[in-house]
Structures are given as C-alpha cells and as structure tokens.
Amino acid sequence: MSIATVFEIALAVVVLGLAVWTIAVPETYSATVGFVAYGLLVALIWVRLDAVDVALTEAAIGGGLGGVVLLGAAARLRDAEAMAAERPSRIVRLSAATLSALISAALALAILHLPDPAPTLAPAAVLNAGATGMANPVTNVLMAFRGMDTMLEKVVLLLAIVGVWSLAPDQAWGGRPGPRHQADPNGVLAFLARLLPPAGIVVAIYMLWTGADHPGGAFQGGAVLASMWLLVIMAGLADTPPVSSRWLRLVLVAGPALFLAVGIGGLCFGSAFLAYPVAFAKPLILGVEVAMTLTIAATLALLLAGAPERSA
C-alpha cells in the first residue's frame, strides 16, 4: 500500500470522525469549530481529487466566511443556550440518525451501481471548449454549459442580502450594517489590516484573471476581496457603508445585471439565451466575471456584517 493511499484513508477516517463529532457535540461553539475544521479538511480532499477550483471555494466559504457567520451566531446564542435545558428526546435523535444512515446508504448504492463507464457530458464539453476561448474546463462549464445556473446563483446571493437587510428595525433601515468596530490603532489587528489588503487585492485580481485558464475565478477572487474588506472593517479603519448608498446597490446588482444583459444579447443577436458570439466570447465572459467578482465580494462581506443597526 502506497503512502498516498495510507494518507487518503487516514484523511477519510478523520473527516468522518470529525463529522460525527460535530453532530454529536452538545455545545454550539464546539460544533461550529468542528464544522470549520471539517470544511478545511474537505477542501484538502477536493485537492486530492484534482478539483482545485472546488477546493478553493470550499476553503473560502466552508472553512472561512461561512465559519465566521456560524461563530458569530454561536456567540449570540451562548447566553440563550445556557438557559435552555431542553434537548431533543432519544426517539427524535435516533430517528434523525437512522434517516441519515439510510440516505448515506442510498447514495452509496447509487454510486456503486453506476454503469461503467459512468454517464457523462465531459466529452461534449471538451469538444466544444474552444468556442469560449477558456482553457479552464470548470470556467467553461459554469459560464457556458451551465450559464443559467451560474447567473441564478448570483441572483440568490442578491436575494439573500435583501433578506438579511429586511431583518433591520424600522428606525435603522437605510443605515449601516453591524456594529462599529473599534481596535487598538497600534495593535496587531490594525497592523494586519494595513499590511494584508494590498497583497489580498493583487491575489484576488490574479485569481480572477487566471480563472480563464487555470483554477480560480470570480467566486474565489470575490471571497478574497470580501475577507480583506472585513479585515479593514474589524480593525476599525473603515466602516460599513449605509445600505441606502447608491454606489453600493449598483455594485450588488452589477454581476447579475451584466450577466442578464449578455444573455439577452445572445437571444437577440445570436442563436439562444446566453449564446456567446465566438469572436467576442472570451471578452464577454471576462467582463461578466469582473462584475460578478465585485458583486460577490460586496455581498459576502455584507452578509457577514448583518442587518443595518445604526443610522447612516
């Protein structure tokens, strides 16, 4: 047995054990930490499967920004959790465990009974990859073969931020999301907030640009930009913009709006909705990716900031 095989078996055992522990542990904060660690290990599994694009997204969202959201929720629930003594009955927990086991067994059986070779559209995607000018097969699939799904994902992000803002009290509507953060201006956090953002912006731009030919893209670049923005906000060097800001709303709708405009253009001047003209396919896709990067960065950061709490 090779070293790589031993490592993969050990990684699978650790991930499964951590998943069980995350579900079974009674404390919300401990479960959240377990979930963040689980997301980082799953990203490592995607790397071992040569799915670097998926690994980058999993690390940024599952182990990064998603973990921050859950840690914030766990901190807010800590006092209420200490007061709540009621737990689900043994029958409810046993039923949930049984249902989870049955679903896992059904998925395993479905995978084991797939025909050999398994049905796939990969040959068709590879055959037509040159039409977009993108060498990265993941970008090809997301922007061309599944362009409608990609566009609707950005619409879902927009609806999510509208839902979060709707939780604001009436007197704070139109104000600034989240509390005003204060930090020691000479402390480590403020130092990092001055040092890291320039490098983070360069990394985000590189991930966006290289996504046409290599692992990367709008979502990964947007997640890095959101992290840098949040770092500056948490260090107290900047404040969250008011949700009534016109430029902020333009940034939030830029990605879905440009994607929709390109799709309608394909319907009017091409053969179908989101049909890219061969001569302009790559510039159009890069333009949409740039707009989506800004939208994703603003949306993810504002989702973490929460509902408006203060006046503009």
C-alpha beads as a LAMMPS data file, in Angstrom:
LAMMPS data file: protein, C-alpha beads

312 atoms
311 bonds

1 atom types
1 bond types

-500.0 500.0 xlo xhi
-500.0 500.0 ylo yhi
-500.0 500.0 zlo zhi

Masses

1 110.0

Atoms # bond

1 1 1 0.000 0.000 0.000
2 1 1 1.463 3.344 -1.076
3 1 1 1.971 6.336 1.223
4 1 1 -0.620 8.315 -0.758
5 1 1 -3.227 5.603 -0.196
6 1 1 -2.494 5.483 3.527
7 1 1 -2.804 9.273 3.707
8 1 1 -6.154 9.235 1.870
9 1 1 -7.550 6.513 4.148
10 1 1 -6.406 8.415 7.239
11 1 1 -7.905 11.632 5.863
12 1 1 -11.241 9.907 5.188
13 1 1 -11.314 8.462 8.721
14 1 1 -10.518 11.860 10.286
15 1 1 -13.166 13.643 8.191
16 1 1 -15.860 11.088 9.040
17 1 1 -14.934 11.164 12.730
18 1 1 -14.980 14.961 12.778
19 1 1 -18.376 14.995 11.033
20 1 1 -19.836 12.643 13.646
21 1 1 -18.292 14.666 16.473
22 1 1 -19.648 17.937 15.036
23 1 1 -23.166 16.485 15.012
24 1 1 -22.941 14.814 18.415
25 1 1 -21.240 17.526 20.491
26 1 1 -23.864 19.419 22.564
27 1 1 -22.131 22.823 22.680
28 1 1 -22.904 25.110 19.738
29 1 1 -19.493 26.794 19.790
30 1 1 -17.639 23.459 19.750
31 1 1 -19.829 22.218 16.913
32 1 1 -19.064 25.377 14.933
33 1 1 -15.310 24.955 15.385
34 1 1 -15.679 21.339 14.292
35 1 1 -17.604 22.422 11.203
36 1 1 -14.893 24.939 10.232
37 1 1 -12.201 22.262 10.602
38 1 1 -14.378 19.877 8.610
39 1 1 -14.644 22.404 5.769
40 1 1 -10.867 22.826 5.617
41 1 1 -10.324 19.052 5.510
42 1 1 -12.949 18.663 2.785
43 1 1 -11.041 21.278 0.783
44 1 1 -7.964 19.065 1.128
45 1 1 -9.989 16.109 -0.187
46 1 1 -11.012 18.130 -3.249
47 1 1 -7.333 18.895 -3.866
48 1 1 -6.554 15.169 -3.751
49 1 1 -9.324 14.681 -6.343
50 1 1 -7.675 17.301 -8.610
51 1 1 -10.691 19.606 -8.209
52 1 1 -8.693 22.676 -7.199
53 1 1 -11.482 25.114 -8.167
54 1 1 -13.899 23.373 -5.808
55 1 1 -11.225 23.201 -3.100
56 1 1 -10.634 26.961 -3.267
57 1 1 -14.362 27.647 -2.948
58 1 1 -14.757 25.169 -0.080
59 1 1 -11.833 26.677 1.832
60 1 1 -13.088 30.234 1.294
61 1 1 -16.748 29.587 2.091
62 1 1 -16.956 26.380 4.151
63 1 1 -13.858 26.969 6.229
64 1 1 -13.642 30.758 6.012
65 1 1 -16.576 33.119 5.586
66 1 1 -19.205 30.510 6.469
67 1 1 -17.275 29.697 9.631
68 1 1 -17.230 33.364 10.621
69 1 1 -21.020 33.555 10.224
70 1 1 -21.521 30.458 12.380
71 1 1 -19.066 31.645 15.027
72 1 1 -20.952 34.936 15.261
73 1 1 -24.257 33.093 15.585
74 1 1 -22.800 30.788 18.226
75 1 1 -21.561 33.775 20.235
76 1 1 -25.020 35.355 20.166
77 1 1 -26.677 32.093 21.160
78 1 1 -24.272 31.355 24.006
79 1 1 -26.378 33.034 26.707
80 1 1 -29.635 31.565 25.425
81 1 1 -28.017 28.132 25.167
82 1 1 -27.001 28.231 28.818
83 1 1 -30.606 28.963 29.810
84 1 1 -32.174 26.315 27.589
85 1 1 -32.111 22.909 29.257
86 1 1 -34.458 21.136 26.877
87 1 1 -32.869 18.690 24.436
88 1 1 -34.439 16.510 21.737
89 1 1 -35.759 13.238 23.038
90 1 1 -33.914 9.974 22.432
91 1 1 -36.536 8.911 19.899
92 1 1 -36.044 12.085 17.861
93 1 1 -32.262 11.706 17.897
94 1 1 -32.480 8.027 16.989
95 1 1 -34.892 8.802 14.142
96 1 1 -32.572 11.500 12.785
97 1 1 -29.572 9.158 12.964
98 1 1 -31.493 6.369 11.234
99 1 1 -32.690 8.684 8.464
100 1 1 -29.150 9.989 7.921
101 1 1 -27.790 6.444 7.736
102 1 1 -30.464 5.412 5.223
103 1 1 -29.735 8.418 2.997
104 1 1 -26.000 7.673 3.137
105 1 1 -26.612 4.026 2.254
106 1 1 -28.885 5.015 -0.660
107 1 1 -26.247 7.391 -2.038
108 1 1 -23.538 4.744 -1.692
109 1 1 -25.684 2.157 -3.510
110 1 1 -26.475 4.610 -6.296
111 1 1 -22.768 5.324 -6.815
112 1 1 -21.789 1.653 -6.719
113 1 1 -24.446 0.755 -9.290
114 1 1 -23.461 3.417 -11.822
115 1 1 -22.712 1.921 -15.250
116 1 1 -19.095 1.578 -16.287
117 1 1 -18.201 3.969 -17.782
118 1 1 -20.476 6.345 -15.880
119 1 1 -22.722 8.646 -17.933
120 1 1 -21.023 11.971 -18.531
121 1 1 -21.197 15.046 -20.721
122 1 1 -17.463 15.692 -20.340
123 1 1 -16.559 14.641 -23.923
124 1 1 -19.159 17.036 -25.361
125 1 1 -17.904 19.853 -23.116
126 1 1 -14.292 19.237 -24.114
127 1 1 -15.226 19.039 -27.799
128 1 1 -16.865 22.477 -27.687
129 1 1 -14.488 24.116 -25.194
130 1 1 -12.738 26.156 -27.860
131 1 1 -15.885 28.158 -28.594
132 1 1 -15.398 30.280 -25.456
133 1 1 -11.623 30.673 -25.593
134 1 1 -11.367 29.449 -21.984
135 1 1 -8.791 26.750 -21.248
136 1 1 -10.151 26.094 -17.740
137 1 1 -12.861 23.408 -18.121
138 1 1 -14.590 24.492 -14.891
139 1 1 -14.979 28.064 -16.141
140 1 1 -16.234 26.702 -19.463
141 1 1 -18.946 24.665 -17.781
142 1 1 -20.016 27.383 -15.336
143 1 1 -20.123 30.236 -17.852
144 1 1 -21.338 28.419 -20.977
145 1 1 -22.823 24.969 -20.486
146 1 1 -24.401 25.879 -17.124
147 1 1 -24.517 29.639 -17.557
148 1 1 -28.154 29.838 -16.425
149 1 1 -27.289 28.127 -13.121
150 1 1 -24.355 30.472 -12.560
151 1 1 -26.476 33.549 -13.212
152 1 1 -29.238 32.369 -10.880
153 1 1 -26.695 31.700 -8.119
154 1 1 -25.795 35.386 -8.177
155 1 1 -29.493 36.287 -8.058
156 1 1 -29.823 34.059 -4.972
157 1 1 -26.947 35.965 -3.327
158 1 1 -28.750 39.224 -4.076
159 1 1 -31.986 37.890 -2.582
160 1 1 -30.050 36.695 0.476
161 1 1 -28.682 40.163 1.204
162 1 1 -32.170 41.643 0.758
163 1 1 -33.457 39.067 3.258
164 1 1 -30.757 39.981 5.789
165 1 1 -31.436 43.699 5.418
166 1 1 -35.166 43.082 5.923
167 1 1 -34.383 41.978 9.494
168 1 1 -33.379 45.529 10.413
169 1 1 -35.656 47.524 12.732
170 1 1 -37.586 50.344 11.099
171 1 1 -35.516 53.087 12.712
172 1 1 -32.266 51.587 11.374
173 1 1 -33.441 50.945 7.799
174 1 1 -31.092 52.549 5.327
175 1 1 -28.339 52.721 7.956
176 1 1 -25.056 50.887 8.398
177 1 1 -24.905 47.103 8.889
178 1 1 -23.427 45.635 12.032
179 1 1 -21.767 47.364 14.959
180 1 1 -18.972 49.928 14.608
181 1 1 -15.775 48.017 15.322
182 1 1 -13.007 49.544 17.401
183 1 1 -9.477 48.177 17.744
184 1 1 -6.152 49.324 19.125
185 1 1 -4.720 51.532 16.337
186 1 1 -1.255 50.254 17.273
187 1 1 -2.318 46.638 17.761
188 1 1 -1.711 43.535 15.667
189 1 1 -5.171 43.605 14.040
190 1 1 -4.719 47.179 12.800
191 1 1 -1.222 46.319 11.590
192 1 1 -2.530 43.344 9.586
193 1 1 -5.411 45.439 8.239
194 1 1 -2.853 47.850 6.778
195 1 1 -0.428 45.176 5.587
196 1 1 -2.587 42.435 4.038
197 1 1 -5.251 44.198 1.892
198 1 1 -2.860 45.402 -0.863
199 1 1 -1.493 41.881 -1.260
200 1 1 -5.002 40.419 -0.953
201 1 1 -6.322 42.653 -3.737
202 1 1 -3.481 41.543 -6.017
203 1 1 -4.198 37.891 -5.191
204 1 1 -7.915 38.382 -5.883
205 1 1 -7.213 40.011 -9.255
206 1 1 -4.812 37.197 -10.127
207 1 1 -7.358 34.524 -9.155
208 1 1 -9.988 36.241 -11.290
209 1 1 -7.708 36.588 -14.329
210 1 1 -6.131 33.132 -14.130
211 1 1 -9.578 31.530 -13.802
212 1 1 -9.885 31.626 -17.598
213 1 1 -7.121 29.055 -17.995
214 1 1 -6.313 27.703 -14.512
215 1 1 -8.081 27.085 -11.180
216 1 1 -9.651 30.289 -9.893
217 1 1 -12.424 32.619 -10.956
218 1 1 -14.929 35.188 -9.788
219 1 1 -16.147 33.415 -6.661
220 1 1 -12.670 32.731 -5.300
221 1 1 -11.458 36.243 -6.110
222 1 1 -14.604 37.771 -4.623
223 1 1 -14.164 35.761 -1.413
224 1 1 -10.606 37.068 -1.013
225 1 1 -11.743 40.663 -1.601
226 1 1 -14.550 40.211 0.955
227 1 1 -12.053 38.897 3.522
228 1 1 -9.765 41.890 3.022
229 1 1 -12.669 44.331 3.332
230 1 1 -13.904 42.652 6.506
231 1 1 -10.392 42.754 7.982
232 1 1 -10.249 46.522 7.455
233 1 1 -13.724 46.940 8.984
234 1 1 -12.952 44.769 12.029
235 1 1 -9.762 46.748 12.640
236 1 1 -11.823 49.940 12.782
237 1 1 -10.004 51.505 9.821
238 1 1 -13.248 51.800 7.845
239 1 1 -16.962 51.485 8.472
240 1 1 -19.617 49.539 6.633
241 1 1 -21.414 51.697 4.056
242 1 1 -25.087 52.555 4.598
243 1 1 -27.403 50.221 2.732
244 1 1 -29.081 53.253 1.162
245 1 1 -25.855 54.098 -0.678
246 1 1 -26.461 54.204 -4.427
247 1 1 -22.975 53.018 -5.386
248 1 1 -23.291 50.042 -3.050
249 1 1 -26.567 48.975 -4.631
250 1 1 -25.059 49.354 -8.103
251 1 1 -22.203 47.043 -7.113
252 1 1 -24.644 44.478 -5.702
253 1 1 -26.664 44.286 -8.920
254 1 1 -23.721 44.682 -11.332
255 1 1 -22.960 40.983 -11.719
256 1 1 -26.496 39.635 -12.254
257 1 1 -27.457 42.656 -14.396
258 1 1 -24.498 42.330 -16.786
259 1 1 -24.946 38.544 -16.944
260 1 1 -28.619 39.032 -17.857
261 1 1 -27.755 41.707 -20.425
262 1 1 -25.239 39.385 -22.114
263 1 1 -27.829 36.601 -22.088
264 1 1 -30.481 38.794 -23.708
265 1 1 -27.893 39.941 -26.234
266 1 1 -27.297 36.340 -27.211
267 1 1 -31.033 35.885 -27.616
268 1 1 -31.382 38.984 -29.807
269 1 1 -28.226 38.711 -31.896
270 1 1 -27.327 35.039 -31.583
271 1 1 -28.941 31.643 -31.564
272 1 1 -30.117 31.379 -27.938
273 1 1 -30.135 32.966 -24.498
274 1 1 -26.542 33.251 -23.196
275 1 1 -25.181 32.243 -26.614
276 1 1 -21.807 33.979 -26.890
277 1 1 -20.580 35.096 -30.336
278 1 1 -17.390 33.134 -30.998
279 1 1 -15.385 36.273 -31.786
280 1 1 -16.407 38.007 -28.540
281 1 1 -16.976 35.041 -26.201
282 1 1 -13.877 35.442 -24.043
283 1 1 -14.133 39.259 -23.616
284 1 1 -17.820 38.969 -22.720
285 1 1 -17.188 36.195 -20.184
286 1 1 -14.283 38.110 -18.606
287 1 1 -16.468 41.213 -18.373
288 1 1 -19.191 39.249 -16.614
289 1 1 -16.590 37.675 -14.298
290 1 1 -15.209 41.090 -13.304
291 1 1 -18.689 42.388 -12.463
292 1 1 -19.521 39.194 -10.574
293 1 1 -16.297 39.437 -8.556
294 1 1 -17.317 42.863 -7.250
295 1 1 -20.875 41.689 -6.561
296 1 1 -19.709 38.550 -4.756
297 1 1 -17.191 40.484 -2.643
298 1 1 -19.747 43.081 -1.559
299 1 1 -22.488 40.516 -0.946
300 1 1 -20.372 38.127 1.129
301 1 1 -18.961 40.941 3.260
302 1 1 -22.390 42.483 3.868
303 1 1 -23.914 39.096 4.683
304 1 1 -21.323 38.734 7.431
305 1 1 -21.875 42.287 8.630
306 1 1 -25.584 41.554 9.154
307 1 1 -28.648 43.747 9.167
308 1 1 -28.488 47.547 9.491
309 1 1 -28.168 48.549 13.152
310 1 1 -27.066 52.204 13.050
311 1 1 -28.136 55.341 11.273
312 1 1 -26.220 56.465 8.193

Bonds

1 1 1 2
2 1 2 3
3 1 3 4
4 1 4 5
5 1 5 6
6 1 6 7
7 1 7 8
8 1 8 9
9 1 9 10
10 1 10 11
11 1 11 12
12 1 12 13
13 1 13 14
14 1 14 15
15 1 15 16
16 1 16 17
17 1 17 18
18 1 18 19
19 1 19 20
20 1 20 21
21 1 21 22
22 1 22 23
23 1 23 24
24 1 24 25
25 1 25 26
26 1 26 27
27 1 27 28
28 1 28 29
29 1 29 30
30 1 30 31
31 1 31 32
32 1 32 33
33 1 33 34
34 1 34 35
35 1 35 36
36 1 36 37
37 1 37 38
38 1 38 39
39 1 39 40
40 1 40 41
41 1 41 42
42 1 42 43
43 1 43 44
44 1 44 45
45 1 45 46
46 1 46 47
47 1 47 48
48 1 48 49
49 1 49 50
50 1 50 51
51 1 51 52
52 1 52 53
53 1 53 54
54 1 54 55
55 1 55 56
56 1 56 57
57 1 57 58
58 1 58 59
59 1 59 60
60 1 60 61
61 1 61 62
62 1 62 63
63 1 63 64
64 1 64 65
65 1 65 66
66 1 66 67
67 1 67 68
68 1 68 69
69 1 69 70
70 1 70 71
71 1 71 72
72 1 72 73
73 1 73 74
74 1 74 75
75 1 75 76
76 1 76 77
77 1 77 78
78 1 78 79
79 1 79 80
80 1 80 81
81 1 81 82
82 1 82 83
83 1 83 84
84 1 84 85
85 1 85 86
86 1 86 87
87 1 87 88
88 1 88 89
89 1 89 90
90 1 90 91
91 1 91 92
92 1 92 93
93 1 93 94
94 1 94 95
95 1 95 96
96 1 96 97
97 1 97 98
98 1 98 99
99 1 99 100
100 1 100 101
101 1 101 102
102 1 102 103
103 1 103 104
104 1 104 105
105 1 105 106
106 1 106 107
107 1 107 108
108 1 108 109
109 1 109 110
110 1 110 111
111 1 111 112
112 1 112 113
113 1 113 114
114 1 114 115
115 1 115 116
116 1 116 117
117 1 117 118
118 1 118 119
119 1 119 120
120 1 120 121
121 1 121 122
122 1 122 123
123 1 123 124
124 1 124 125
125 1 125 126
126 1 126 127
127 1 127 128
128 1 128 129
129 1 129 130
130 1 130 131
131 1 131 132
132 1 132 133
133 1 133 134
134 1 134 135
135 1 135 136
136 1 136 137
137 1 137 138
138 1 138 139
139 1 139 140
140 1 140 141
141 1 141 142
142 1 142 143
143 1 143 144
144 1 144 145
145 1 145 146
146 1 146 147
147 1 147 148
148 1 148 149
149 1 149 150
150 1 150 151
151 1 151 152
152 1 152 153
153 1 153 154
154 1 154 155
155 1 155 156
156 1 156 157
157 1 157 158
158 1 158 159
159 1 159 160
160 1 160 161
161 1 161 162
162 1 162 163
163 1 163 164
164 1 164 165
165 1 165 166
166 1 166 167
167 1 167 168
168 1 168 169
169 1 169 170
170 1 170 171
171 1 171 172
172 1 172 173
173 1 173 174
174 1 174 175
175 1 175 176
176 1 176 177
177 1 177 178
178 1 178 179
179 1 179 180
180 1 180 181
181 1 181 182
182 1 182 183
183 1 183 184
184 1 184 185
185 1 185 186
186 1 186 187
187 1 187 188
188 1 188 189
189 1 189 190
190 1 190 191
191 1 191 192
192 1 192 193
193 1 193 194
194 1 194 195
195 1 195 196
196 1 196 197
197 1 197 198
198 1 198 199
199 1 199 200
200 1 200 201
201 1 201 202
202 1 202 203
203 1 203 204
204 1 204 205
205 1 205 206
206 1 206 207
207 1 207 208
208 1 208 209
209 1 209 210
210 1 210 211
211 1 211 212
212 1 212 213
213 1 213 214
214 1 214 215
215 1 215 216
216 1 216 217
217 1 217 218
218 1 218 219
219 1 219 220
220 1 220 221
221 1 221 222
222 1 222 223
223 1 223 224
224 1 224 225
225 1 225 226
226 1 226 227
227 1 227 228
228 1 228 229
229 1 229 230
230 1 230 231
231 1 231 232
232 1 232 233
233 1 233 234
234 1 234 235
235 1 235 236
236 1 236 237
237 1 237 238
238 1 238 239
239 1 239 240
240 1 240 241
241 1 241 242
242 1 242 243
243 1 243 244
244 1 244 245
245 1 245 246
246 1 246 247
247 1 247 248
248 1 248 249
249 1 249 250
250 1 250 251
251 1 251 252
252 1 252 253
253 1 253 254
254 1 254 255
255 1 255 256
256 1 256 257
257 1 257 258
258 1 258 259
259 1 259 260
260 1 260 261
261 1 261 262
262 1 262 263
263 1 263 264
264 1 264 265
265 1 265 266
266 1 266 267
267 1 267 268
268 1 268 269
269 1 269 270
270 1 270 271
271 1 271 272
272 1 272 273
273 1 273 274
274 1 274 275
275 1 275 276
276 1 276 277
277 1 277 278
278 1 278 279
279 1 279 280
280 1 280 281
281 1 281 282
282 1 282 283
283 1 283 284
284 1 284 285
285 1 285 286
286 1 286 287
287 1 287 288
288 1 288 289
289 1 289 290
290 1 290 291
291 1 291 292
292 1 292 293
293 1 293 294
294 1 294 295
295 1 295 296
296 1 296 297
297 1 297 298
298 1 298 299
299 1 299 300
300 1 300 301
301 1 301 302
302 1 302 303
303 1 303 304
304 1 304 305
305 1 305 306
306 1 306 307
307 1 307 308
308 1 308 309
309 1 309 310
310 1 310 311
311 1 311 312
